[in-house]
């Protein structure tokens, strides 16, 4: 009798086979590795969450609670608290705009580099090794490029500042400007505006103090840019290395019945955003390379310096390439109108080729955004958050389109 009792107690404590295997694998995954250095302790790691489920007994014990009488004082207090928290969040967002911009920029850089890291993972390389190798490769490429480009850009910037008055005078006595001036009297209007501005400047006693304030603001702006660049670099490195863990925790915070669907949508959105960011970077590099080749052929002034502006503007979708073409054409106009016309024709022909042949092939794995939605998104993002808002507007619009297509439309169809 005692043997049977002890046997039943032992059977009660024995786990089923599948639960025992799961617990063994969980313990093995969270078991600290043996340190290779004597007296060294393993560093605690932030592991991804386990995919736990709610026990059946807990689900059976849930019962519907009776509806209680609503307390108006409690409702008013909770409503006031919610409004106060919303105002506090808005105040925090408006006062830490730079930090939010750095975090968003680093996150989009990480998403853009994630497809390359996944490709390295498929080749058998660990993720952290792939991240380090990719950043090392990018750092070497940027170092080599900047070591060649920065001296050229600095030299051409000095030449532009020193030679701009002479170039402007040559432009004023050119036949092209004389013809326009005879029709619209542009020079007299410019002379009057310059004279009025000079009179106002000399008559103002706060010119020196304003100049010093602007100088201090320029120094603080440079320091902010350097700090922001370093923060974005380290944050992007961290986000890229821990992106699977971040997605796993995000999925775990959702209800258990919807985790599979949320995980699929999360993978689809992050993959689409990553392919878009990487594709837009490749398109911008191709755009700037073509512009540099054309500027060198037509002997445009300051080609390396203008290429820097082209590659920055080309990152902005839709309007960036057109703005870069107009800017470079105006600078080429200082040299001669033939140079400006040849560059404008070649560059805008390339923009058509890029729009119909290059960009669709590079962006094939990204979500297509309709032209009207893209224009509205870029305009709204630029108005709300400047250049950064214009850069991230289309990826956010693509993510919203995925949610509408995968969540809202099926729900409306089933209603």
Residue pairs with C-beta under 8 A, 6 or more apart in sequence:
15 23
26 50
29 47
30 47
32 42
33 42
35 41
35 42
46 242
46 245
47 245
48 244
48 245
48 248
48 249
49 248
49 249
49 252
51 252
51 259
53 256
54 256
93 100
97 385
98 224
98 228
101 228
101 385
101 388
102 228
102 231
102 232
102 235
103 235
104 388
104 392
105 232
105 236
105 388
106 231
106 232
106 233
106 235
106 236
106 239
107 235
107 236
107 239
108 273
108 277
108 391
108 392
108 395
109 232
109 236
109 239
109 240
109 277
110 236
110 239
110 240
110 243
111 243
111 270
111 273
111 274
111 277
112 273
112 274
112 276
112 277
112 278
112 281
113 134
113 236
113 240
113 274
113 278
114 240
114 243
114 270
114 271
114 274
115 271
115 274
115 275
115 278
116 130
116 134
116 278
117 127
117 130
117 131
117 134
117 240
120 129
120 130
120 133
120 134
121 127
121 130
125 133
127 241
127 244
128 241
131 237
131 240
131 241
135 237
149 304
149 308
152 304
152 305
153 304
153 305
153 308
156 302
156 304
156 305
157 302
157 305
159 302
160 301
160 302
160 305
167 301
167 334
167 335
168 334
170 334
171 177
171 333
171 334
172 187
174 337
176 337
177 186
177 187
180 186
181 187
201 207
204 210
239 246
243 270
247 263
247 266
247 267
247 270
250 262
250 266
251 259
251 262
251 263
251 266
252 259
254 262
265 402
265 403
265 406
265 407
268 402
268 406
269 399
269 402
269 403
271 365
272 365
272 366
272 367
272 395
272 398
272 399
272 402
273 366
273 395
273 398
273 399
275 363
275 365
275 366
276 363
276 366
276 367
276 394
276 395
276 398
277 395
279 359
279 362
279 363
279 365
279 366
280 315
280 317
280 363
281 315
282 362
283 314
283 354
283 358
283 359
283 362
283 363
284 311
284 314
284 315
284 320
285 311
286 354
286 358
287 310
287 311
287 314
287 321
287 324
287 350
287 354
288 307
288 310
288 311
288 314
290 347
290 350
291 306
291 307
291 310
291 324
291 328
291 347
292 303
292 304
292 307
292 310
294 300
294 342
294 343
294 346
294 347
295 303
295 306
295 307
295 328
295 332
295 343
296 303
298 332
298 339
298 342
298 343
299 335
299 339
300 306
300 328
300 331
300 332
300 335
300 339
300 343
301 331
301 332
301 334
301 335
302 331
306 327
306 328
306 331
309 324
309 327
309 328
310 324
310 328
313 320
313 321
313 323
313 324
313 327
314 320
314 321
314 324
315 391
316 323
316 378
316 387
316 390
316 391
317 374
317 378
317 390
317 394
318 371
318 374
318 375
318 378
319 378
319 390
321 351
321 354
322 351
325 344
325 347
325 348
325 351
328 343
328 347
329 340
329 343
329 344
329 347
330 340
332 339
332 340
332 343
332 344
333 339
333 340
366 398
367 398
367 399
367 401
367 402
369 377
369 394
369 397
369 398
369 401
373 397
373 401
374 394
374 397
377 393
377 394
377 396
377 397
378 390
378 393
378 394
380 389
380 393
381 389
381 390
381 391
381 392
381 393
381 396
382 389
382 390
382 393
383 389
385 392
